[in-house]
Amino acid sequence: MMTDTSKAPFSGTMQAVCVTDPGASDVMKIETLPIPQPGRGEVLVRVMAAGVNRPDIMQRQGLYPPPPGANPRLGLEIAGEIVACGAPSVGQTMPAIGTKVCALANGGGYAEYCLVPAGQCLPWPTGFDAVQAAALPETFFTVWSNLFMPSPITEGERVLIHGGSSGIGTTAIQLVKAFGGIPYVTAGTADKCALCEQLGAIAINYKEEDFAERLRTLTEGKGVNLILDMIGGAYLDRNLRSLAMDGRLVIIALQGGAKAEKADLARIMTRRLVVTGSTLRARDTTTKSRIANQLQEKVWPLLANGTIRPLIHATFPFTQVVQAHQTMEAGDHSGKIILTLDTPPQQNN
């Protein structure tokens, strides 16, 4: 239903994580700021939980500046309650005040209140709490837009997912499996490989064997149809050697560098391979809203019935954001890291 936007602005102050200069985790400080006011097509969410993601780490280090027009503060996914709405855009229906949502934020999620375009909000799946809901947007938007929107995964399609125990990885395993694909993953420890196998993947310990050679054996020389890659340059040549005819390589991060020392370009031509990539944060609201609509239709029922679920590695109180970042940077986690907030609702003035 349409929200009553004739009420006085939701005002007051809030606590938010701020970074003045790039650096180590201790550059993050909690400061008091005015609660922002929603503009046209925006909602103001009282944040109950916020996800910690690799782009947050990189932005804090000065390696991943926000795109023009984005909120410059950290935090890309939240769960909470809508407390105010701006005027709707033409043809838009705004959610009701009081609706529990999770949202892909354009920055500013490490705060007690966060502005989000209404189209980037999704309802909490049935039975979910704030922590579980906050673990969804960044990973599910990323995986769905890169693996399923260009062309649906077909029954029996072989998909290699690097970083299998990460938030992205554990999400991708479950979605590929749920839609009939065969997930293969790389992970760096026996425990992480075991976790991925519990979720339904065929795991390769990249520290003990060459994943390209192992895939050749596992697929009887056929290769995989699709690769979701977070490593970049260091894996490019082996990724190309791992793809089947007409295979597709999707690069979504560059943890192994932006440049490759070698790559067999003739293989791309002779095997009709597609090499592509994307970043999520720079996409416009229309595109993100389209992703949200598809997720609500095709994936949210699977979350509600327990077919797939987010994996939570650890939760930290909002005041321990430094420790949360240090945990992610240590690289020993499996699944999502979530900040929790206990923000008493303020009153409209």
C-alpha positions as CSV (number, residue, x, y, z in Angstrom):
1,M,0.0,0.0,0.0
2,M,1.0,3.6,-0.4
3,T,2.8,5.0,2.6
4,D,1.6,8.3,4.3
5,T,4.4,10.7,3.5
6,S,2.7,13.7,5.0
7,K,4.2,13.2,8.4
8,A,6.9,15.4,9.8
9,P,10.5,14.3,8.9
10,F,12.0,11.6,11.0
11,S,14.7,13.6,12.9
12,G,17.4,13.2,15.5
13,T,20.9,11.9,15.6
14,M,22.5,8.5,15.1
15,Q,25.7,6.6,15.6
16,A,27.6,5.7,12.4
17,V,31.0,4.3,11.5
18,C,33.2,6.9,9.9
19,V,36.6,6.7,8.2
20,T,38.5,10.0,7.8
21,D,41.7,8.5,6.2
22,P,42.3,5.1,4.6
23,G,44.2,2.6,6.7
24,A,44.0,-0.4,9.0
25,S,40.9,-1.4,10.8
26,D,41.5,1.0,13.7
27,V,40.9,4.0,11.4
28,M,37.1,3.3,11.8
29,K,35.5,5.5,14.5
30,I,31.9,5.7,15.7
31,E,30.6,9.2,15.5
32,T,27.3,11.0,16.0
33,L,25.6,12.3,12.8
34,P,22.2,13.7,11.9
35,I,19.7,11.0,10.8
36,P,19.4,11.4,7.0
37,Q,16.1,12.3,5.4
38,P,14.7,10.1,2.5
39,G,14.5,11.7,-0.9
40,R,12.2,10.7,-3.7
41,G,12.0,6.9,-4.1
42,E,14.0,6.3,-0.9
43,V,13.2,4.8,2.5
44,L,14.9,5.3,5.8
45,V,15.6,2.0,7.6
46,R,16.3,1.6,11.3
47,V,19.2,-0.8,11.1
48,M,19.1,-3.9,13.2
49,A,22.0,-5.8,11.6
50,A,24.5,-5.1,8.8
51,G,26.7,-7.4,6.8
52,V,30.5,-7.0,6.6
53,N,31.8,-7.6,3.1
54,R,35.2,-7.6,1.3
55,P,34.4,-4.4,-0.5
56,D,34.1,-2.7,2.9
57,I,37.6,-3.8,3.7
58,M,38.9,-2.6,0.4
59,Q,37.1,0.8,0.7
60,R,38.5,1.3,4.2
61,Q,42.0,0.6,2.9
62,G,41.5,3.2,0.1
63,L,41.5,0.5,-2.7
64,Y,37.8,0.7,-3.7
65,P,36.4,4.2,-3.8
66,P,32.6,4.5,-3.9
67,P,31.1,5.4,-7.2
68,P,29.8,8.9,-7.8
69,G,26.6,9.7,-5.9
70,A,27.0,6.8,-3.5
71,N,27.1,7.3,0.3
72,P,30.8,7.4,1.1
73,R,30.5,5.6,4.4
74,L,30.9,1.9,4.9
75,G,28.2,-0.7,4.7
76,L,26.5,-2.3,1.7
77,E,23.8,-4.6,3.2
78,I,21.4,-4.1,6.1
79,A,18.3,-5.6,7.7
80,G,15.9,-3.5,9.8
81,E,12.6,-1.7,9.9
82,I,11.3,1.1,7.6
83,V,10.7,4.2,9.7
84,A,10.2,6.9,7.0
85,C,9.6,7.2,3.3
86,G,10.3,9.8,0.7
87,A,7.8,10.7,-2.0
88,P,7.3,7.9,-4.5
89,S,8.8,8.2,-8.0
90,V,6.3,8.1,-10.9
91,G,4.5,4.8,-10.9
92,Q,6.2,3.6,-7.7
93,T,4.4,2.1,-4.7
94,M,6.4,2.7,-1.5
95,P,6.5,0.1,1.2
96,A,4.6,0.7,4.5
97,I,6.3,2.2,7.5
98,G,7.0,-0.6,9.9
99,T,7.9,-3.1,7.2
100,K,10.8,-5.4,8.1
101,V,13.2,-5.4,5.1
102,C,16.7,-6.4,4.1
103,A,18.3,-4.1,1.6
104,L,21.3,-3.6,-0.7
105,A,22.5,-0.2,0.4
106,N,24.5,2.2,-1.7
107,G,26.8,2.8,1.3
108,G,26.2,3.9,4.9
109,G,25.0,0.6,6.3
110,Y,27.3,0.7,9.3
111,A,24.9,3.0,11.1
112,E,21.8,3.1,13.2
113,Y,19.8,4.5,10.3
114,C,20.4,4.1,6.5
115,L,18.8,5.5,3.4
116,V,18.1,3.0,0.6
117,P,16.3,3.2,-2.7
118,A,12.9,1.4,-2.1
119,G,13.5,-0.9,-5.1
120,Q,16.6,-2.3,-3.4
121,C,14.6,-3.6,-0.4
122,L,13.2,-7.1,0.0
123,P,11.0,-8.4,2.8
124,W,12.6,-10.7,5.4
125,P,12.0,-14.3,4.2
126,T,9.5,-16.1,6.3
127,G,11.0,-17.3,9.6
128,F,14.1,-15.1,9.3
129,D,15.5,-12.7,12.0
130,A,17.5,-9.6,11.4
131,V,20.9,-11.3,11.5
132,Q,19.8,-13.9,8.9
133,A,18.2,-11.3,6.7
134,A,21.2,-9.0,6.8
135,A,23.3,-11.9,5.4
136,L,21.4,-12.0,2.2
137,P,21.6,-8.9,0.0
138,E,25.2,-8.5,-1.1
139,T,25.9,-12.2,-1.8
140,F,22.5,-13.1,-3.3
141,F,22.3,-10.0,-5.5
142,T,25.9,-10.7,-6.7
143,V,25.5,-14.4,-7.3
144,W,22.1,-14.1,-9.0
145,S,23.0,-11.3,-11.3
146,N,26.2,-13.0,-12.5
147,L,25.3,-16.6,-12.6
148,F,21.6,-16.6,-13.4
149,M,20.4,-13.4,-15.1
150,P,22.7,-13.6,-18.2
151,S,21.4,-17.1,-19.0
152,P,19.7,-19.5,-16.5
153,I,21.8,-22.4,-15.3
154,T,20.5,-25.6,-16.9
155,E,20.2,-29.1,-15.4
156,G,23.6,-30.7,-15.1
157,E,25.6,-27.6,-15.9
158,R,29.0,-27.7,-14.3
159,V,29.9,-24.5,-12.3
160,L,33.3,-23.7,-10.7
161,I,33.1,-21.3,-7.7
162,H,36.4,-19.9,-6.3
163,G,36.4,-19.0,-2.6
164,G,33.8,-21.7,-1.9
165,S,33.6,-21.1,1.8
166,S,33.1,-17.4,1.6
167,G,29.7,-15.7,1.8
168,I,29.6,-15.5,-2.0
169,G,30.8,-19.1,-2.3
170,T,28.4,-20.7,0.1
171,T,25.5,-18.8,-1.5
172,A,26.6,-19.8,-5.0
173,I,26.9,-23.5,-4.1
174,Q,23.4,-23.6,-2.8
175,L,21.8,-21.7,-5.6
176,V,23.6,-23.7,-8.3
177,K,22.6,-26.9,-6.6
178,A,19.0,-25.8,-6.1
179,F,18.6,-25.0,-9.8
180,G,20.0,-28.3,-11.1
181,G,23.7,-27.4,-11.6
182,I,26.8,-29.2,-10.4
183,P,28.9,-27.0,-8.1
184,Y,32.7,-27.4,-8.0
185,V,34.6,-25.2,-5.6
186,T,38.1,-24.3,-4.5
187,A,38.9,-23.7,-0.8
188,G,42.2,-23.5,1.2
189,T,41.8,-25.9,4.1
190,A,40.4,-29.4,4.7
191,D,37.7,-27.9,7.0
192,K,36.6,-25.4,4.4
193,C,36.4,-28.1,1.8
194,A,34.4,-30.2,4.1
195,L,31.9,-27.4,4.7
196,C,31.5,-26.9,0.9
197,E,30.9,-30.6,0.5
198,Q,28.2,-30.6,3.1
199,L,26.5,-27.9,1.1
200,G,26.6,-30.1,-2.0
201,A,29.8,-29.1,-3.8
202,I,32.7,-31.1,-5.1
203,A,35.7,-29.4,-3.4
204,I,39.3,-29.0,-4.4
205,N,41.9,-27.8,-1.9
206,Y,43.9,-25.3,-4.0
207,K,46.8,-25.4,-1.6
208,E,47.4,-29.1,-2.2
209,E,46.7,-29.5,-5.9
210,D,46.3,-27.6,-9.1
211,F,42.6,-27.0,-9.5
212,A,42.8,-27.0,-13.3
213,E,44.4,-30.4,-13.4
214,R,42.0,-31.8,-10.8
215,L,39.0,-30.5,-12.7
216,R,40.2,-32.2,-15.8
217,T,40.1,-35.5,-13.9
218,L,36.8,-34.8,-12.2
219,T,35.1,-33.8,-15.4
220,E,36.7,-36.5,-17.6
221,G,38.4,-33.8,-19.7
222,K,35.2,-31.9,-20.4
223,G,35.8,-28.9,-18.2
224,V,33.2,-26.7,-16.5
225,N,30.6,-24.6,-18.3
226,L,30.8,-21.6,-16.0
227,I,33.3,-20.1,-13.5
228,L,32.6,-17.5,-10.8
229,D,36.0,-16.0,-10.0
230,M,37.0,-13.6,-7.2
231,I,40.8,-14.0,-7.8
232,G,41.4,-12.4,-11.1
233,G,44.8,-12.2,-12.8
234,A,46.5,-15.0,-10.8
235,Y,43.9,-17.5,-12.0
236,L,43.2,-16.4,-15.5
237,D,45.2,-18.9,-17.5
238,R,44.0,-21.9,-15.3
239,N,40.4,-20.7,-15.5
240,L,40.6,-20.6,-19.3
241,R,42.1,-24.1,-19.3
242,S,39.2,-25.3,-17.1
243,L,36.4,-24.1,-19.3
244,A,34.4,-26.4,-21.6
245,M,33.5,-25.5,-25.2
246,D,31.3,-22.3,-25.1
247,G,32.2,-21.8,-21.4
248,R,31.9,-18.6,-19.6
249,L,34.3,-16.9,-17.1
250,V,32.7,-14.3,-14.8
251,I,35.2,-12.2,-12.8
252,I,33.7,-10.3,-9.8
253,A,36.8,-9.5,-7.7
254,L,40.6,-9.2,-8.1
255,Q,42.0,-10.6,-4.9
256,G,44.8,-12.1,-7.0
257,G,45.6,-9.0,-8.9
258,A,44.2,-7.1,-11.9
259,K,46.8,-8.4,-14.4
260,A,47.8,-11.8,-15.7
261,E,51.3,-12.8,-16.7
262,K,50.1,-15.2,-19.3
263,A,46.8,-16.4,-20.9
264,D,46.2,-18.5,-23.9
265,L,44.0,-16.1,-26.0
266,A,43.8,-18.7,-28.8
267,R,41.9,-20.9,-26.5
268,I,39.2,-18.2,-26.1
269,M,38.8,-18.2,-29.9
270,T,39.0,-21.9,-30.7
271,R,36.7,-22.9,-27.8
272,R,34.3,-19.9,-28.2
273,L,34.8,-18.8,-24.6
274,V,33.3,-15.7,-23.0
275,V,35.3,-13.7,-20.5
276,T,33.3,-11.1,-18.7
277,G,33.0,-9.4,-15.3
278,S,31.0,-6.9,-13.2
279,T,30.9,-4.9,-10.1
280,L,27.6,-4.6,-8.2
281,R,27.9,-1.3,-6.4
282,A,28.2,0.8,-9.6
283,R,25.0,-0.5,-11.1
284,D,22.0,1.8,-11.2
285,T,18.9,1.5,-9.1
286,T,16.8,0.3,-12.0
287,T,19.1,-2.7,-12.5
288,K,19.4,-3.4,-8.8
289,S,15.6,-3.3,-8.5
290,R,15.2,-5.8,-11.3
291,I,17.6,-8.1,-9.5
292,A,15.6,-7.7,-6.3
293,N,12.4,-8.6,-8.1
294,Q,13.8,-11.8,-9.5
295,L,15.2,-12.8,-6.2
296,Q,11.9,-12.3,-4.5
297,E,10.1,-14.4,-7.1
298,K,12.6,-17.2,-7.6
299,V,14.9,-17.4,-4.5
300,W,12.9,-16.1,-1.5
301,P,10.6,-19.1,-1.5
302,L,13.6,-21.4,-1.3
303,L,14.8,-19.4,1.7
304,A,11.4,-19.6,3.3
305,N,11.1,-23.4,2.9
306,G,14.7,-24.0,4.1
307,T,16.1,-25.3,0.7
308,I,18.9,-22.8,1.0
309,R,20.1,-20.7,3.9
310,P,22.7,-18.1,4.7
311,L,25.7,-19.4,6.7
312,I,26.7,-17.1,9.5
313,H,30.3,-17.3,10.7
314,A,30.1,-14.7,13.5
315,T,28.2,-11.8,14.8
316,F,29.7,-8.7,16.5
317,P,28.1,-5.8,18.3
318,F,28.1,-2.6,16.2
319,T,30.7,-1.2,18.6
320,Q,33.1,-4.0,17.7
321,V,33.3,-3.2,14.0
322,V,37.1,-3.1,14.2
323,Q,37.2,-6.7,15.5
324,A,34.7,-7.7,12.8
325,H,37.0,-6.4,10.1
326,Q,40.0,-8.1,11.6
327,T,38.2,-11.4,11.6
328,M,37.4,-11.0,7.9
329,E,41.0,-10.0,7.1
330,A,42.4,-13.0,8.9
331,G,40.7,-15.2,6.2
332,D,39.7,-18.0,8.5
333,H,36.0,-17.4,8.4
334,S,33.4,-19.5,6.5
335,G,30.2,-17.7,5.6
336,K,29.0,-14.3,6.7
337,I,30.1,-11.8,9.4
338,I,27.3,-9.6,10.7
339,L,27.2,-6.5,12.9
340,T,24.2,-6.3,15.3
341,L,22.6,-3.1,16.5
342,D,20.2,-2.4,19.3
343,T,18.8,0.9,18.2
344,P,15.7,2.1,20.1
345,P,13.2,3.7,17.7
346,Q,13.1,7.5,17.8
347,Q,9.9,9.4,17.4
348,N,8.7,11.5,14.5
349,N,8.8,15.2,15.5
